[in-house]
Amino acid sequence: MKRTIFLLVLLAIYIFCANAQDTSPAKKPPAALTPTKEAKHLSDVHRIFLADFTRSEHSELFRSLLSEKLTSKGFTVVKTAETADAMLIGNLSIDDEQGRNRVKASVMLFAGPAKELWEGKSDLRQNGSIEQILAVAAEGLAERFSVAWKKDAKKRGVKVVDIAPSVNH
């Protein structure tokens, strides 16, 4: 657990260092992984960039599911860090424990090189397909993020409006 957090913090530091380098056109990194506008509070975050999660055969599926769930909660998931208010990084592991799948996901939301705004974790042991368990984990993390966002907005006196995209059938 501590090792995972340590690795995530190291990733954030690495991203900060990469962004702090000379960014003249000849030396600019191909993709700067830090939002250009730093959110000061969780409720300032509306556009989220989902950085690559740890490499696992299911990382892309989980990112896709999490993107879908965050969008259903009214947030906008963007394709580049430059257009985001904050960046979500994460760690995903999947194990088989006595015939049951165990999915552990840990995510951290950063608004700038070392400004962590939120952290969420999911640890599920269930029967069923990995895809089903990943969907449950993504839904749980998106819901916890939404609740924390609304709580921060209420504390700051920001009007909270539930925005859920319309679904066309």
N, CA and C atoms as a LAMMPS dump frame, in Angstrom:
ITEM: TIMESTEP
0
ITEM: NUMBER OF ATOMS
507
ITEM: BOX BOUNDS ff ff ff
-5.0000000000000000e+02 5.0000000000000000e+02
-5.0000000000000000e+02 5.0000000000000000e+02
-5.0000000000000000e+02 5.0000000000000000e+02
ITEM: ATOMS id mol type element x y z
1 1 1 N 0.824 -1.178 0
2 1 2 C 0 0 0
3 1 3 C 0.878 1.256 0
4 2 1 N 1.814 1.318 0.96
5 2 2 C 2.71 2.464 1.018
6 2 3 C 3.601 2.517 -0.212
7 3 1 N 3.962 1.345 -0.706
8 3 2 C 4.814 1.296 -1.891
9 3 3 C 4.079 1.859 -3.1
10 4 1 N 2.793 1.553 -3.23
11 4 2 C 1.997 2.069 -4.337
12 4 3 C 1.924 3.582 -4.265
13 5 1 N 1.653 4.117 -3.087
14 5 2 C 1.581 5.566 -2.925
15 5 3 C 2.941 6.188 -3.231
16 6 1 N 3.998 5.551 -2.747
17 6 2 C 5.341 6.044 -3.018
18 6 3 C 5.608 6.092 -4.515
19 7 1 N 5.225 5.044 -5.239
20 7 2 C 5.442 5.019 -6.683
21 7 3 C 4.618 6.087 -7.39
22 8 1 N 3.399 6.317 -6.935
23 8 2 C 2.568 7.362 -7.541
24 8 3 C 3.166 8.745 -7.295
25 9 1 N 3.689 8.968 -6.099
26 9 2 C 4.33 10.248 -5.801
27 9 3 C 5.581 10.42 -6.663
28 10 1 N 6.342 9.348 -6.839
29 10 2 C 7.516 9.424 -7.714
30 10 3 C 7.118 9.772 -9.142
31 11 1 N 6.009 9.212 -9.624
32 11 2 C 5.525 9.518 -10.961
33 11 3 C 5.176 11.001 -11.056
34 12 1 N 4.508 11.522 -10.042
35 12 2 C 4.147 12.946 -10.041
36 12 3 C 5.395 13.825 -10.052
37 13 1 N 6.417 13.44 -9.297
38 13 2 C 7.671 14.201 -9.265
39 13 3 C 8.351 14.139 -10.625
40 14 1 N 8.348 12.967 -11.234
41 14 2 C 8.927 12.814 -12.566
42 14 3 C 8.218 13.72 -13.566
43 15 1 N 6.896 13.757 -13.49
44 15 2 C 6.115 14.604 -14.392
45 15 3 C 6.47 16.068 -14.168
46 16 1 N 6.6 16.452 -12.9
47 16 2 C 6.963 17.833 -12.582
48 16 3 C 8.324 18.171 -13.165
49 17 1 N 9.292 17.292 -12.989
50 17 2 C 10.641 17.541 -13.492
51 17 3 C 10.648 17.63 -15.014
52 18 1 N 9.892 16.776 -15.67
53 18 2 C 9.82 16.811 -17.136
54 18 3 C 9.213 18.124 -17.598
55 19 1 N 8.239 18.623 -16.864
56 19 2 C 7.574 19.861 -17.234
57 19 3 C 8.43 21.079 -16.908
58 20 1 N 9.323 20.967 -15.921
59 20 2 C 10.146 22.094 -15.496
60 20 3 C 11.35 22.307 -16.411
61 21 1 N 11.62 21.383 -17.315
62 21 2 C 12.745 21.506 -18.223
63 21 3 C 12.499 22.628 -19.213
64 22 1 N 13.574 23.039 -19.908
65 22 2 C 13.456 24.04 -20.959
66 22 3 C 12.469 23.532 -21.995
67 23 1 N 11.46 24.331 -22.28
68 23 2 C 10.421 23.873 -23.208
69 23 3 C 10.455 24.667 -24.507
70 24 1 N 11.633 25.136 -24.911
71 24 2 C 11.735 25.77 -26.214
72 24 3 C 11.352 24.733 -27.258
73 25 1 N 10.888 25.15 -28.423
74 25 2 C 10.385 24.18 -29.403
75 25 3 C 11.317 23.011 -29.685
76 26 1 N 12.633 23.238 -29.667
77 26 2 C 13.562 22.158 -29.964
78 26 3 C 13.643 21.144 -28.836
79 27 1 N 13.363 21.559 -27.6
80 27 2 C 13.526 20.67 -26.464
81 27 3 C 12.213 20.318 -25.78
82 28 1 N 11.105 20.758 -26.321
83 28 2 C 9.817 20.505 -25.687
84 28 3 C 9.505 19.016 -25.724
85 29 1 N 9.105 18.449 -24.565
86 29 2 C 8.739 17.043 -24.556
87 29 3 C 7.52 16.816 -25.452
88 30 1 N 7.382 15.622 -26.029
89 30 2 C 6.273 15.367 -26.94
90 30 3 C 4.905 15.577 -26.287
91 31 1 N 4.776 15.268 -25.014
92 31 2 C 3.5 15.462 -24.336
93 31 3 C 3.773 15.876 -22.902
94 32 1 N 3.595 17.139 -22.602
95 32 2 C 3.762 17.6 -21.218
96 32 3 C 2.598 17.053 -20.416
97 33 1 N 2.902 16.456 -19.301
98 33 2 C 1.855 15.795 -18.535
99 33 3 C 1.452 16.569 -17.286
100 34 1 N 1.329 17.873 -17.419
101 34 2 C 0.873 18.667 -16.296
102 34 3 C -0.158 19.658 -16.81
103 35 1 N -1.298 19.778 -16.129
104 35 2 C -2.283 20.763 -16.565
105 35 3 C -1.685 22.163 -16.552
106 36 1 N -2.03 22.986 -17.553
107 36 2 C -1.495 24.341 -17.618
108 36 3 C -2.231 25.275 -16.67
109 37 1 N -3.476 24.989 -16.378
110 37 2 C -4.234 25.779 -15.41
111 37 3 C -4.356 24.937 -14.147
112 38 1 N -3.849 25.462 -13.055
113 38 2 C -3.895 24.694 -11.821
114 38 3 C -5.161 25.008 -11.035
115 39 1 N -5.944 23.996 -10.758
116 39 2 C -7.117 24.15 -9.91
117 39 3 C -6.639 24.283 -8.468
118 40 1 N -7.228 25.222 -7.738
119 40 2 C -6.835 25.408 -6.346
120 40 3 C -7.632 24.52 -5.407
121 41 1 N -8.847 24.193 -5.816
122 41 2 C -9.744 23.39 -4.989
123 41 3 C -10.33 22.271 -5.846
124 42 1 N -10.756 21.218 -5.192
125 42 2 C -11.351 20.094 -5.908
126 42 3 C -12.535 20.546 -6.758
127 43 1 N -13.344 21.456 -6.234
128 43 2 C -14.527 21.901 -6.978
129 43 3 C -14.187 22.838 -8.133
130 44 1 N -12.91 23.176 -8.317
131 44 2 C -12.47 23.92 -9.499
132 44 3 C -12.246 22.989 -10.685
133 45 1 N -12.263 21.699 -10.431
134 45 2 C -11.961 20.709 -11.468
135 45 3 C -13.225 20.341 -12.238
136 46 1 N -13.184 20.587 -13.533
137 46 2 C -14.284 20.203 -14.418
138 46 3 C -13.775 19.338 -15.575
139 47 1 N -12.549 19.626 -16.017
140 47 2 C -11.936 18.879 -17.126
141 47 3 C -10.777 18.057 -16.579
142 48 1 N -10.819 16.752 -16.822
143 48 2 C -9.841 15.826 -16.249
144 48 3 C -9.096 15.094 -17.365
145 49 1 N -7.794 15.044 -17.221
146 49 2 C -6.962 14.246 -18.116
147 49 3 C -6.618 12.944 -17.4
148 50 1 N -6.915 11.819 -18.019
149 50 2 C -6.582 10.517 -17.446
150 50 3 C -5.227 10.09 -18.001
151 51 1 N -4.208 10.176 -17.174
152 51 2 C -2.869 9.745 -17.583
153 51 3 C -2.852 8.222 -17.686
154 52 1 N -1.794 7.699 -18.282
155 52 2 C -1.651 6.249 -18.37
156 52 3 C -1.582 5.649 -16.982
157 53 1 N -2.289 4.564 -16.798
158 53 2 C -2.199 3.82 -15.543
159 53 3 C -1.036 2.855 -15.679
160 54 1 N -0.685 2.205 -14.581
161 54 2 C 0.393 1.226 -14.668
162 54 3 C 0.063 0.228 -15.766
163 55 1 N 1.078 -0.278 -16.343
164 55 2 C 0.888 -1.202 -17.466
165 55 3 C 0.343 -2.542 -16.986
166 56 1 N -0.85 -2.814 -17.402
167 56 2 C -1.494 -4.095 -17.14
168 56 3 C -2.309 -4.382 -18.378
169 57 1 N -2.611 -5.603 -18.6
170 57 2 C -3.348 -5.927 -19.82
171 57 3 C -4.744 -5.313 -19.812
172 58 1 N -5.223 -4.882 -18.656
173 58 2 C -6.563 -4.303 -18.55
174 58 3 C -6.568 -2.805 -18.268
175 59 1 N -5.408 -2.154 -18.309
176 59 2 C -5.317 -0.727 -17.989
177 59 3 C -6.173 0.131 -18.906
178 60 1 N -6.082 -0.116 -20.194
179 60 2 C -6.85 0.693 -21.144
180 60 3 C -8.355 0.51 -20.959
181 61 1 N -8.778 -0.712 -20.691
182 61 2 C -10.203 -0.956 -20.433
183 61 3 C -10.641 -0.188 -19.193
184 62 1 N -9.833 -0.229 -18.137
185 62 2 C -10.19 0.478 -16.91
186 62 3 C -10.241 1.988 -17.141
187 63 1 N -9.272 2.531 -17.849
188 63 2 C -9.281 3.969 -18.16
189 63 3 C -10.535 4.327 -18.939
190 64 1 N -10.905 3.495 -19.887
191 64 2 C -12.106 3.748 -20.683
192 64 3 C -13.368 3.724 -19.816
193 65 1 N -13.465 2.73 -18.942
194 65 2 C -14.617 2.632 -18.047
195 65 3 C -14.661 3.814 -17.084
196 66 1 N -13.515 4.199 -16.544
197 66 2 C -13.462 5.327 -15.62
198 66 3 C -13.83 6.624 -16.338
199 67 1 N -13.363 6.778 -17.556
200 67 2 C -13.716 7.949 -18.359
201 67 3 C -15.231 8.028 -18.561
202 68 1 N -15.816 6.908 -18.916
203 68 2 C -17.273 6.838 -19.122
204 68 3 C -18.03 7.198 -17.836
205 69 1 N -17.58 6.66 -16.714
206 69 2 C -18.271 6.907 -15.436
207 69 3 C -18.105 8.358 -14.982
208 70 1 N -16.915 8.937 -15.153
209 70 2 C -16.71 10.342 -14.792
210 70 3 C -17.568 11.253 -15.673
211 71 1 N -17.657 10.928 -16.949
212 71 2 C -18.494 11.698 -17.866
213 71 3 C -19.955 11.619 -17.449
214 72 1 N -20.397 10.447 -17.026
215 72 2 C -21.791 10.295 -16.598
216 72 3 C -22.085 11.089 -15.326
217 73 1 N -21.047 11.467 -14.596
218 73 2 C -21.206 12.275 -13.374
219 73 3 C -21.129 13.765 -13.676
220 74 1 N -20.938 14.125 -14.957
221 74 2 C -20.93 15.535 -15.35
222 74 3 C -19.561 16.134 -15.578
223 75 1 N -18.503 15.342 -15.494
224 75 2 C -17.156 15.841 -15.724
225 75 3 C -16.776 15.622 -17.183
226 76 1 N -15.825 16.41 -17.653
227 76 2 C -15.346 16.277 -19.021
228 76 3 C -13.967 15.644 -18.983
229 77 1 N -13.8 14.542 -19.673
230 77 2 C -12.497 13.888 -19.767
231 77 3 C -11.87 14.365 -21.072
232 78 1 N -10.677 14.971 -20.949
233 78 2 C -10.006 15.561 -22.111
234 78 3 C -8.826 14.695 -22.54
235 79 1 N -8.38 14.923 -23.771
236 79 2 C -7.34 14.075 -24.351
237 79 3 C -5.918 14.542 -24.054
238 80 1 N -5.761 15.788 -23.617
239 80 2 C -4.41 16.297 -23.328
240 80 3 C -4.383 16.976 -21.965
241 81 1 N -3.223 16.944 -21.338
242 81 2 C -3.059 17.582 -20.032
243 81 3 C -3.188 19.096 -20.149
244 82 1 N -2.793 19.635 -21.292
245 82 2 C -2.828 21.09 -21.471
246 82 3 C -4.242 21.655 -21.409
247 83 1 N -5.237 20.854 -21.73
248 83 2 C -6.624 21.339 -21.732
249 83 3 C -7.37 20.95 -20.458
250 84 1 N -6.665 20.366 -19.502
251 84 2 C -7.302 19.857 -18.288
252 84 3 C -7.14 20.818 -17.119
253 85 1 N -8.062 20.71 -16.172
254 85 2 C -7.934 21.405 -14.896
255 85 3 C -7.073 20.583 -13.937
256 86 1 N -7.084 19.269 -14.126
257 86 2 C -6.33 18.369 -13.255
258 86 3 C -6.065 17.061 -13.994
259 87 1 N -5.116 16.302 -13.455
260 87 2 C -4.719 15.036 -14.067
261 87 3 C -4.927 13.906 -13.063
262 88 1 N -5.518 12.824 -13.534
263 88 2 C -5.741 11.649 -12.705
264 88 3 C -4.736 10.575 -13.105
265 89 1 N -3.936 10.142 -12.139
266 89 2 C -3.001 9.056 -12.388
267 89 3 C -3.439 7.869 -11.55
268 90 1 N -3.025 6.684 -11.935
269 90 2 C -3.487 5.546 -11.174
270 90 3 C -2.64 4.311 -11.297
271 91 1 N -3.016 3.359 -10.463
272 91 2 C -2.36 2.065 -10.388
273 91 3 C -3.453 1.007 -10.372
274 92 1 N -3.279 -0.024 -11.149
275 92 2 C -4.268 -1.086 -11.241
276 92 3 C -3.561 -2.427 -11.138
277 93 1 N -4.095 -3.311 -10.282
278 93 2 C -3.557 -4.663 -10.216
279 93 3 C -4.716 -5.649 -10.161
280 94 1 N -4.51 -6.781 -10.794
281 94 2 C -5.531 -7.825 -10.843
282 94 3 C -4.869 -9.138 -10.475
283 95 1 N -5.463 -9.825 -9.497
284 95 2 C -4.934 -11.109 -9.04
285 95 3 C -6.064 -12.117 -8.941
286 96 1 N -5.693 -13.376 -8.979
287 96 2 C -6.656 -14.453 -8.765
288 96 3 C -6.393 -14.999 -7.366
289 97 1 N -7.376 -14.852 -6.491
290 97 2 C -7.248 -15.347 -5.125
291 97 3 C -8.302 -16.416 -4.874
292 98 1 N -7.881 -17.635 -4.81
293 98 2 C -8.751 -18.768 -4.531
294 98 3 C -9.974 -18.799 -5.451
295 99 1 N -9.718 -18.597 -6.745
296 99 2 C -10.79 -18.67 -7.724
297 99 3 C -11.633 -17.419 -7.846
298 100 1 N -11.313 -16.393 -7.089
299 100 2 C -12.046 -15.127 -7.179
300 100 3 C -11.083 -14.054 -7.677
301 101 1 N -11.592 -13.178 -8.514
302 101 2 C -10.764 -12.088 -9.009
303 101 3 C -10.67 -10.985 -7.965
304 102 1 N -9.455 -10.485 -7.79
305 102 2 C -9.24 -9.349 -6.894
306 102 3 C -8.704 -8.196 -7.732
307 103 1 N -9.436 -7.111 -7.723
308 103 2 C -9.056 -5.916 -8.469
309 103 3 C -8.774 -4.807 -7.465
310 104 1 N -7.544 -4.272 -7.547
311 104 2 C -7.157 -3.154 -6.693
312 104 3 C -6.831 -1.978 -7.597
313 105 1 N -7.508 -0.871 -7.342
314 105 2 C -7.251 0.345 -8.109
315 105 3 C -7.023 1.489 -7.13
316 106 1 N -6.034 2.287 -7.432
317 106 2 C -5.726 3.457 -6.631
318 106 3 C -5.497 4.614 -7.59
319 107 1 N -6.182 5.73 -7.362
320 107 2 C -6.037 6.884 -8.241
321 107 3 C -5.767 8.132 -7.411
322 108 1 N -5.041 9.06 -8.022
323 108 2 C -4.741 10.341 -7.381
324 108 3 C -4.975 11.441 -8.408
325 109 1 N -5.627 12.511 -7.966
326 109 2 C -5.908 13.657 -8.822
327 109 3 C -4.943 14.778 -8.463
328 110 1 N -4.187 15.225 -9.457
329 110 2 C -3.217 16.289 -9.257
330 110 3 C -3.599 17.512 -10.079
331 111 1 N -3.428 18.675 -9.483
332 111 2 C -3.626 19.942 -10.189
333 111 3 C -2.294 20.675 -10.154
334 112 1 N -1.376 20.198 -10.913
335 112 2 C -0.036 20.764 -10.892
336 112 3 C 0.944 19.726 -10.4
337 113 1 N 2.209 20.058 -10.443
338 113 2 C 3.263 19.095 -10.172
339 113 3 C 3.171 18.365 -8.834
340 114 1 N 2.83 19.042 -7.782
341 114 2 C 2.831 18.367 -6.479
342 114 3 C 1.585 18.691 -5.672
343 115 1 N 0.523 19.088 -6.336
344 115 2 C -0.695 19.475 -5.624
345 115 3 C -1.756 18.397 -5.778
346 116 1 N -1.782 17.489 -4.816
347 116 2 C -2.779 16.424 -4.83
348 116 3 C -4.093 16.97 -4.28
349 117 1 N -5.153 16.815 -5.067
350 117 2 C -6.467 17.296 -4.655
351 117 3 C -7.365 16.195 -4.111
352 118 1 N -7.133 14.969 -4.561
353 118 2 C -8.034 13.886 -4.164
354 118 3 C -7.348 12.547 -4.417
355 119 1 N -7.728 11.565 -3.596
356 119 2 C -7.223 10.203 -3.767
357 119 3 C -8.377 9.232 -3.564
358 120 1 N -8.443 8.219 -4.391
359 120 2 C -9.482 7.205 -4.245
360 120 3 C -8.912 5.814 -4.418
361 121 1 N -9.516 4.862 -3.699
362 121 2 C -9.047 3.475 -3.772
363 121 3 C -10.231 2.536 -3.872
364 122 1 N -9.98 1.429 -4.535
365 122 2 C -10.982 0.381 -4.651
366 122 3 C -10.268 -0.951 -4.522
367 123 1 N -10.817 -1.838 -3.72
368 123 2 C -10.242 -3.169 -3.524
369 123 3 C -11.409 -4.15 -3.51
370 124 1 N -11.616 -4.824 -4.626
371 124 2 C -12.769 -5.719 -4.777
372 124 3 C -12.321 -7.155 -4.973
373 125 1 N -12.976 -8.063 -4.273
374 125 2 C -12.785 -9.507 -4.459
375 125 3 C -14.143 -10.081 -4.784
376 126 1 N -14.314 -10.512 -6.023
377 126 2 C -15.631 -10.983 -6.441
378 126 3 C -15.498 -12.102 -7.46
379 127 1 N -16.569 -12.849 -7.559
380 127 2 C -16.695 -13.775 -8.674
381 127 3 C -17.174 -12.967 -9.864
382 128 1 N -16.973 -13.482 -11.034
383 128 2 C -17.399 -12.778 -12.236
384 128 3 C -16.201 -12.429 -13.084
385 129 1 N -16.507 -11.859 -14.23
386 129 2 C -15.427 -11.525 -15.157
387 129 3 C -14.657 -10.305 -14.655
388 130 1 N -13.44 -10.221 -15.091
389 130 2 C -12.605 -9.077 -14.733
390 130 3 C -13.249 -7.798 -15.248
391 131 1 N -13.827 -7.852 -16.436
392 131 2 C -14.474 -6.682 -17.013
393 131 3 C -15.61 -6.178 -16.126
394 132 1 N -16.402 -7.094 -15.577
395 132 2 C -17.496 -6.694 -14.679
396 132 3 C -16.962 -6.054 -13.408
397 133 1 N -15.915 -6.622 -12.858
398 133 2 C -15.344 -6.092 -11.619
399 133 3 C -14.695 -4.727 -11.873
400 134 1 N -14.031 -4.581 -13.022
401 134 2 C -13.447 -3.288 -13.37
402 134 3 C -14.532 -2.221 -13.5
403 135 1 N -15.672 -2.583 -14.061
404 135 2 C -16.784 -1.633 -14.198
405 135 3 C -17.3 -1.198 -12.829
406 136 1 N -17.395 -2.141 -11.895
407 136 2 C -17.839 -1.813 -10.533
408 136 3 C -16.815 -0.896 -9.86
409 137 1 N -15.534 -1.185 -10.031
410 137 2 C -14.481 -0.359 -9.435
411 137 3 C -14.505 1.052 -10.02
412 138 1 N -14.66 1.162 -11.334
413 138 2 C -14.713 2.477 -11.986
414 138 3 C -15.922 3.278 -11.506
415 139 1 N -17.059 2.62 -11.395
416 139 2 C -18.271 3.299 -10.914
417 139 3 C -18.078 3.791 -9.485
418 140 1 N -17.506 2.954 -8.638
419 140 2 C -17.279 3.347 -7.247
420 140 3 C -16.336 4.527 -7.12
421 141 1 N -15.238 4.522 -7.882
422 141 2 C -14.288 5.632 -7.822
423 141 3 C -14.9 6.92 -8.36
424 142 1 N -15.637 6.819 -9.463
425 142 2 C -16.284 8.011 -10.025
426 142 3 C -17.313 8.573 -9.049
427 143 1 N -18.056 7.711 -8.396
428 143 2 C -19.061 8.165 -7.422
429 143 3 C -18.389 8.84 -6.224
430 144 1 N -17.314 8.236 -5.704
431 144 2 C -16.615 8.842 -4.567
432 144 3 C -16.005 10.199 -4.942
433 145 1 N -15.48 10.288 -6.176
434 145 2 C -14.943 11.563 -6.636
435 145 3 C -16.05 12.612 -6.718
436 146 1 N -17.18 12.248 -7.283
437 146 2 C -18.311 13.164 -7.427
438 146 3 C -18.794 13.654 -6.059
439 147 1 N -18.894 12.747 -5.103
440 147 2 C -19.338 13.112 -3.75
441 147 3 C -18.336 14.075 -3.11
442 148 1 N -17.045 13.793 -3.238
443 148 2 C -16.014 14.668 -2.665
444 148 3 C -16.05 16.04 -3.336
445 149 1 N -16.258 16.057 -4.657
446 149 2 C -16.34 17.313 -5.404
447 149 3 C -17.517 18.148 -4.899
448 150 1 N -18.681 17.517 -4.75
449 150 2 C -19.871 18.233 -4.274
450 150 3 C -19.686 18.741 -2.846
451 151 1 N -19.044 17.942 -2.019
452 151 2 C -18.793 18.351 -0.629
453 151 3 C -17.891 19.583 -0.596
454 152 1 N -16.839 19.587 -1.424
455 152 2 C -15.943 20.735 -1.487
456 152 3 C -16.674 21.965 -2.021
457 153 1 N -17.496 21.762 -3.047
458 153 2 C -18.253 22.885 -3.619
459 153 3 C -19.195 23.482 -2.582
460 154 1 N -19.872 22.641 -1.834
461 154 2 C -20.802 23.117 -0.813
462 154 3 C -20.046 23.896 0.266
463 155 1 N -18.906 23.371 0.686
464 155 2 C -18.093 24.019 1.715
465 155 3 C -17.633 25.404 1.256
466 156 1 N -17.346 25.534 -0.026
467 156 2 C -16.862 26.8 -0.581
468 156 3 C -17.997 27.72 -1.031
469 157 1 N -19.242 27.241 -0.942
470 157 2 C -20.374 28.071 -1.349
471 157 3 C -20.59 28.11 -2.849
472 158 1 N -20.048 27.125 -3.554
473 158 2 C -20.23 27.036 -5.004
474 158 3 C -21.534 26.306 -5.276
475 159 1 N -22.343 26.851 -6.183
476 159 2 C -23.615 26.215 -6.502
477 159 3 C -23.342 24.871 -7.18
478 160 1 N -23.961 23.832 -6.663
479 160 2 C -23.792 22.488 -7.196
480 160 3 C -25 22.158 -8.052
481 161 1 N -24.746 21.823 -9.289
482 161 2 C -25.801 21.432 -10.208
483 161 3 C -25.461 20.045 -10.714
484 162 1 N -26.387 19.129 -10.535
485 162 2 C -26.161 17.77 -11.067
486 162 3 C -26.29 17.845 -12.574
487 163 1 N -25.219 17.518 -13.253
488 163 2 C -25.22 17.533 -14.709
489 163 3 C -24.902 16.122 -15.172
490 164 1 N -25.866 15.504 -15.752
491 164 2 C -25.641 14.182 -16.326
492 164 3 C -25.973 14.285 -17.799
493 165 1 N -25.078 13.843 -18.649
494 165 2 C -25.351 13.939 -20.082
495 165 3 C -26.587 13.149 -20.463
496 166 1 N -27.293 13.672 -21.443
497 166 2 C -28.48 12.948 -21.893
498 166 3 C -28.041 11.703 -22.644
499 167 1 N -28.83 10.686 -22.534
500 167 2 C -28.531 9.426 -23.214
501 167 3 C -29.484 9.274 -24.366
502 168 1 N -28.931 9.143 -25.546
503 168 2 C -29.775 8.951 -26.728
504 168 3 C -29.858 7.474 -27.059
505 169 1 N -31.048 6.957 -27.104
506 169 2 C -31.23 5.531 -27.422
507 169 3 C -31.605 5.349 -28.857
